[in-house]
Amino acid sequence: MPEPTTERMLNNPASLDKHALRGRVLSLALPALGEQLLNFCVSLFDTYLAGQVSTAHHEVGVYTTTVGIASYISWLATLVFALVGTGTTALVARARGAGDFDEANRLANRSLTLAGALGLAVFAMLVILAPFYAQMQQLHGESYRVAVRFLRIDAVGQVFFCYCLIGSAALRGTGDMRTPMFVLGVVNVLNMILSSTLVFGLGPIEKWGIDGIVTGTVTARICGGLLMLGVLSRGVHDLKLRIAYLVPEMRDIRRILRIGGPAAVDGILMWSGQWLFLMIISRLGDGSQEMAFTAAHMIGMEAEALTYLPATAWGYAAATLTGLSLGARDPARARSLGNEAARQCVVVAIAGALVYLFGAHLIYGVMTAEPAVRAIGIPALRFLSWYQIPLAVMIVYIHAIRGAGDTRTVMVINVVGVIGIRLPVAYFFGIVCSGGLIGAWSGMCVDVVLRMIAATIYYRRGRWSRPLDANI
């Protein structure tokens, strides 16, 4: 007997039962969690390897800092791809919820065409602007050379990895979280094998040092993009590459971009805010301590993914179920599913908070061998534990609102929070009051709490459940 599809289960009146809601959310969130953890492992492993490369002839934390900054910039690429990915998930989910599988497939194909164009644009941006980004973060000498080389090599991987990201967005719109998890699992395993082999050498393969990290990562990302295209060329969940649908058609492109446009602007402004936040971090100390503060920050942000990524997984589930429910013209079910996702994620956030509170020493002990970085990072990570619940709730509701196609409201909430609150508070407590990393991270905490309140109030009022044309 075939397994029931997400759409069929949503159209079942019993799906509003509390136990059915819980099971429906978990069935999508757990595979999405696997996807997020595997994606996270790529950057985490790169940061770990950077912390193990000898820095005997360089300043404290140089490689951890440099790879972390390069990863920040690489993150920009994924935010640019949100121009397509957010609109793809929302529109594919609405079409599937309404039972129009052909429209869902057409929109998915058109999204992949747009992804290719964006991938080339990101490649050009990273190659041209790599020196500028390194200079903005006051990198010099060896750290400057490593950062520029890292970004320019990484640009090649983005040309292919865009297909992995957009293909995953389309599949999530159908309720398929397992295929993206499988593809990213391949990417992660390849990255760990190739990067560690190239960094430390093996048999006849000589040590590449820090360059081995980005080479292994790029190779894995290229393979991930090609694998996703291979999966879609064979077809999965009624999504299949079709030449006729790959040809650009302005009506579909406009629909995707009208939803994805605010999401991309939101992402780029958020990245700009995070970049300025990183500039504040880099100015917390003087001399050798300058790199130590930044290295401690990078490791802390990697560790915080223990909360952030599970919240994103439950957010993906909320976004998909919201789109499918609204496509089936059932906003009450959409609201119930979003609230259930937020409740479940609170449990995950509590677990993350306990890990940071009691395991900070272990985390920094594993991630870096430099005492100065540990001394700064351990108390700061313990400080972060208190705001993990607001972070998780905020992420879930933000994704649910995006899943409804209401990306403009999300853009306003995020920009006001990061630009208007996080940066001024971080600068005041971190630099003016000489509060160090805890002072700077205070701005992050205040920002998240206020954005959580705004997103929760907006979600409970339900304006996001209006017909899609009203939202865009």
C-alpha positions in Angstrom: 0.0 0.0 0.0 1.5 3.4 -1.0 2.5 5.8 1.7 0.0 8.7 2.1 1.3 11.9 0.6 1.5 15.1 2.6 -1.3 16.7 0.6 -3.7 13.7 1.3 -3.0 13.8 4.9 -3.6 17.6 5.1 -6.9 17.2 3.3 -8.0 14.7 6.0 -10.3 16.5 8.5 -8.7 14.5 11.3 -5.5 16.3 10.6 -6.6 19.0 13.1 -6.4 16.4 15.9 -3.6 17.3 18.3 -1.7 14.0 17.9 -2.1 14.1 14.1 -0.7 17.6 14.1 2.3 16.6 16.2 3.0 13.6 13.9 2.7 15.7 10.8 5.1 18.3 11.9 7.6 15.7 13.2 7.5 13.7 9.9 8.7 16.7 8.0 10.9 18.3 10.7 13.1 15.3 11.5 14.4 14.7 7.9 14.8 18.5 7.6 16.8 18.4 10.8 19.1 15.8 9.2 19.5 18.0 6.2 20.4 21.0 8.3 22.9 19.1 10.5 24.6 17.7 7.5 24.8 21.1 5.9 26.2 22.5 9.1 28.8 19.8 9.4 30.5 21.1 6.3 31.3 24.5 7.8 31.8 23.0 11.3 34.4 20.6 10.0 36.1 23.3 8.0 36.4 25.4 11.2 37.7 22.4 13.2 40.4 21.8 10.6 41.4 25.4 10.6 41.8 25.3 14.3 44.2 22.3 14.0 46.5 23.8 11.3 49.6 25.1 13.0 49.8 28.9 13.5 53.2 29.0 15.1 54.5 31.7 12.7 51.3 33.7 12.7 49.1 35.7 15.1 46.7 33.9 17.4 43.6 32.4 15.8 44.6 33.5 12.2 43.3 30.4 10.4 40.1 30.0 12.4 39.4 33.7 11.9 40.2 33.7 8.2 38.2 30.6 7.4 35.3 31.9 9.5 35.2 35.3 7.7 35.4 33.5 4.3 32.5 31.3 5.4 30.5 34.5 6.3 31.0 35.8 2.8 30.1 32.4 1.3 26.9 32.5 3.4 26.0 35.6 1.3 25.7 33.4 -1.7 23.0 31.3 0.0 21.1 34.5 0.9 21.2 35.6 -2.8 19.8 32.2 -3.8 16.9 33.0 -1.5 15.8 35.3 -4.3 14.6 32.1 -6.0 14.4 29.5 -3.2 11.9 31.2 -1.0 9.5 31.9 -3.9 10.0 28.3 -5.1 9.0 26.7 -1.8 5.9 28.9 -1.3 4.6 28.6 -4.9 5.3 24.8 -5.2 3.6 24.2 -1.9 0.5 26.2 -2.8 0.2 24.5 -6.2 0.6 21.0 -4.6 -1.9 21.9 -1.9 -4.4 22.9 -4.6 -3.7 19.6 -6.4 -2.0 21.2 -9.5 1.1 19.0 -9.8 1.9 20.2 -13.3 2.1 23.8 -12.2 4.3 22.8 -9.3 6.7 21.0 -11.7 6.8 23.9 -14.1 7.6 26.4 -11.3 10.4 24.1 -10.0 12.0 23.9 -13.5 11.8 27.6 -14.0 13.5 28.1 -10.6 16.4 26.0 -11.6 16.9 28.1 -14.7 17.0 31.2 -12.5 19.4 29.4 -10.1 21.9 29.0 -12.9 21.9 32.7 -13.7 22.3 33.6 -10.1 25.1 31.1 -9.6 27.2 32.8 -12.3 26.4 36.2 -10.8 27.6 35.0 -7.4 30.8 33.6 -9.0 31.6 36.9 -10.5 30.9 38.8 -7.3 33.1 36.6 -5.1 36.0 36.7 -7.6 36.0 40.4 -8.1 35.2 41.5 -4.5 37.3 39.0 -2.5 40.1 41.6 -1.8 37.6 44.2 -0.8 35.9 41.9 1.7 39.3 40.9 3.3 40.3 44.5 3.6 37.0 45.4 5.3 37.7 43.0 8.1 41.3 44.4 8.6 42.9 41.2 7.4 46.6 41.6 6.4 49.6 39.4 5.5 48.9 35.7 5.6 45.3 36.1 6.7 44.6 38.4 3.8 46.1 36.0 1.2 44.3 33.0 2.6 40.9 34.8 2.7 41.2 36.0 -0.9 42.3 32.7 -2.2 39.6 30.8 -0.2 36.8 33.0 -1.6 37.9 32.8 -5.2 38.2 29.0 -5.1 34.9 28.8 -3.2 33.2 30.8 -6.0 33.6 27.8 -8.3 31.6 25.6 -6.0 28.7 28.2 -5.8 28.1 27.8 -9.5 27.1 24.2 -9.0 25.8 24.3 -5.4 23.0 26.7 -6.3 21.3 23.8 -8.0 21.5 21.8 -4.8 19.9 24.6 -2.8 17.1 25.5 -5.2 16.4 21.8 -5.9 16.0 21.3 -2.2 13.7 24.3 -1.9 11.4 22.8 -4.6 11.4 19.4 -3.0 10.5 20.9 0.4 7.5 22.5 -1.3 6.2 19.0 -2.1 6.9 17.9 1.5 9.9 15.8 0.6 12.6 16.5 3.2 14.4 13.2 2.7 15.9 13.7 -0.7 17.7 17.0 0.2 19.0 15.2 3.3 20.4 12.4 1.2 22.1 14.8 -1.2 23.6 16.9 1.6 24.8 13.7 3.3 26.8 12.9 0.2 28.2 16.5 0.2 29.2 16.2 3.9 30.9 12.8 3.7 32.9 13.9 0.6 33.9 17.1 2.3 35.2 15.4 5.4 37.1 12.8 3.5 38.6 15.2 0.9 39.3 18.2 3.2 41.0 16.2 5.9 43.0 14.2 3.4 44.3 17.4 1.6 45.0 19.3 4.8 47.0 16.6 6.6 48.1 14.5 3.6 47.7 10.7 3.2 50.2 8.3 1.6 51.4 9.8 -1.7 49.2 12.9 -1.2 51.2 15.8 0.3 49.9 18.2 2.9 48.0 21.2 1.4 47.6 22.9 4.7 44.8 25.6 4.8 44.2 25.4 1.1 43.1 21.8 1.4 40.0 22.9 3.3 38.4 25.0 0.6 39.5 22.6 -2.2 37.7 19.7 -0.5 34.6 21.8 0.3 34.4 23.0 -3.3 34.7 19.6 -4.8 32.0 18.3 -2.5 29.7 21.1 -3.4 30.2 20.5 -7.1 29.3 16.9 -6.6 26.2 17.9 -4.6 24.9 20.2 -7.3 25.4 17.5 -10.0 23.8 14.9 -7.9 20.7 17.0 -7.3 20.4 17.6 -11.1 20.7 13.9 -11.6 17.9 13.1 -9.1 15.6 15.6 -10.7 16.4 14.4 -14.2 15.1 11.0 -13.2 12.1 12.5 -11.4 10.9 12.5 -7.8 7.5 13.3 -6.3 6.2 14.5 -9.7 9.1 16.9 -10.0 11.2 16.2 -13.1 13.4 18.2 -15.4 11.6 19.1 -18.6 13.3 21.1 -21.4 10.1 22.9 -22.2 9.7 24.1 -18.6 13.4 25.1 -18.3 12.9 27.7 -21.0 12.3 31.1 -19.2 8.8 32.3 -19.2 8.2 35.8 -17.8 4.9 35.2 -16.0 6.4 32.4 -13.9 9.6 34.2 -13.3 7.8 37.3 -12.1 5.7 35.2 -9.7 8.9 33.6 -8.2 10.7 36.9 -8.0 7.8 38.8 -6.5 7.9 36.5 -3.5 11.6 35.9 -3.5 12.6 39.5 -4.1 11.8 40.7 -0.6 13.4 37.6 0.8 16.6 38.3 -1.1 16.6 41.9 -0.1 16.0 40.7 3.5 18.8 38.2 3.2 21.3 40.7 1.8 20.5 43.4 4.4 20.7 40.8 7.1 24.1 39.7 5.8 25.2 43.3 5.7 24.1 43.7 9.3 25.9 40.5 10.3 29.0 41.8 8.4 28.9 45.0 10.3 28.4 43.1 13.5 31.5 41.1 12.7 33.4 44.4 12.2 32.4 45.3 15.8 33.7 42.0 17.0 37.0 42.5 15.3 37.5 45.8 17.1 36.9 44.4 20.6 40.6 43.9 21.3 44.1 45.2 20.5 47.1 43.5 19.1 47.1 39.7 19.4 43.8 39.8 21.3 42.0 41.2 18.2 42.2 37.9 16.3 41.4 36.0 19.5 38.0 37.8 19.9 37.1 37.1 16.3 38.1 33.5 16.5 36.1 33.0 19.7 33.1 34.6 18.0 33.4 32.3 15.0 33.5 29.2 17.1 30.6 30.4 19.2 28.4 31.0 16.2 29.3 27.5 14.9 28.3 26.0 18.2 25.0 28.0 18.3 23.9 26.0 15.3 22.9 23.3 17.8 19.8 25.5 18.4 19.7 27.5 15.1 19.7 24.5 12.7 17.0 22.4 14.5 14.9 25.6 14.6 15.4 26.1 10.9 14.4 22.4 10.3 11.1 23.0 12.2 10.8 26.3 10.4 11.1 24.4 7.0 8.3 22.0 8.2 6.1 25.0 9.2 6.7 26.7 5.9 5.9 23.7 3.8 2.7 22.8 5.8 1.6 26.4 5.8 1.9 26.6 2.0 0.1 23.3 1.5 -2.7 24.2 3.9 -3.2 27.6 2.3 -3.2 26.0 -1.1 -6.0 23.7 0.2 -7.7 26.9 1.5 -7.5 25.9 5.1 -5.8 28.8 7.1 -7.0 27.4 10.4 -5.0 24.2 9.8 -2.0 26.3 8.7 -2.1 28.2 11.9 -2.4 25.1 14.0 0.6 23.5 12.3 2.8 26.5 12.7 2.0 26.8 16.4 2.7 23.1 16.9 6.1 23.5 15.2 7.0 26.3 17.5 6.0 24.3 20.6 8.1 21.3 19.5 11.1 23.5 18.8 11.0 25.0 22.4 12.0 21.5 23.6 15.0 21.5 21.2 16.0 25.0 22.4 16.0 24.0 26.0 18.4 21.1 25.2 20.7 23.5 23.3 20.7 26.0 26.2 21.8 23.2 28.6 24.6 22.2 26.2 26.0 25.8 26.1 25.6 26.3 29.8 27.3 23.1 30.9 29.4 22.2 27.8 31.0 25.4 26.8 34.4 24.3 28.2 34.3 21.1 26.2 33.2 22.8 23.0 36.0 25.3 23.0 38.5 22.7 24.1 37.7 20.6 21.0 37.4 23.4 18.5 40.7 25.3 19.3 44.1 24.6 20.9 44.7 28.3 21.7 44.2 29.3 25.4 43.4 32.9 24.6 40.5 32.0 22.4 39.1 29.6 25.0 39.3 32.2 27.8 37.2 34.6 25.8 34.7 32.2 24.3 33.8 29.9 27.2 32.0 32.5 29.4 30.4 34.1 26.3 28.9 30.9 25.1 27.5 30.3 28.6 25.9 33.7 28.4 24.2 32.8 25.1 22.3 29.9 26.8 19.5 32.1 28.2 18.1 33.4 24.9 17.9 30.1 23.0 14.1 29.7 23.4 13.3 33.1 21.9 15.7 32.3 19.0 14.0 29.1 18.2 10.4 30.5 18.4 11.4 33.5 16.3 12.9 31.3 13.5 9.9 29.0 13.3 7.3 31.8 13.0 9.5 33.7 10.5 9.7 30.6 8.3 6.0 29.9 8.6 5.2 33.5 7.5 7.6 33.1 4.5 5.9 29.8 3.6 2.6 31.8 3.2 4.4 34.0 0.7 4.4 37.1 3.0 8.1 37.9 2.6 7.7 41.6 2.9 6.7 41.5 6.6 9.6 39.2 7.4 12.0 41.6 5.7 10.8 44.5 7.8 11.0 42.6 11.1 14.5 41.3 10.3 16.0 44.6 9.1 14.6 46.6 12.0 15.9 44.0 14.4 19.4 43.5 13.0 20.2 47.0 11.7 18.2 49.1 14.2 18.7 47.1 17.4 21.6 44.6 17.2 24.3 46.9 15.9 23.8 49.9 18.2 23.4 47.8 21.3 26.4 45.6 20.4 28.6 48.7 19.7 27.5 50.4 23.0 28.0 47.4 25.3 30.9 45.8 23.4 33.1 48.8 22.5 31.9 51.9 24.4 31.4 50.0 27.7 34.4 47.7 27.0 32.1 44.7 27.6 34.1 42.4 25.3 32.4 39.5 23.5 29.6 39.2 26.1 28.9 42.9 25.6 28.8 42.6 21.8 26.6 39.5 22.0 24.2 41.4 24.2 23.1 43.2 21.1 22.4 39.9 19.4 20.3 38.7 22.4 18.2 41.9 22.6 17.6 41.8 18.8 16.4 38.2 18.9 14.0 38.7 21.8 12.4 41.7 20.2 12.1 40.0 16.8 10.5 36.9 18.5 7.9 39.1 20.1 7.1 40.9 16.7 6.9 37.7 14.7 4.7 35.9 17.3 2.3 38.8 17.5 2.1 39.0 13.7 1.6 35.3 13.3 -1.1 35.1 15.9 -3.1 37.9 14.1 -3.1 35.8 10.9 -2.7 38.5 8.3 -0.2 36.2 6.5 -3.1 33.8 5.6 -4.6 36.1 3.0 -4.7 35.0 -0.6 -1.2 35.0 -2.1 -2.0 37.8 -4.6 -2.9 40.1 -1.7 0.5 39.4 -0.1 2.6 40.1 -3.2 
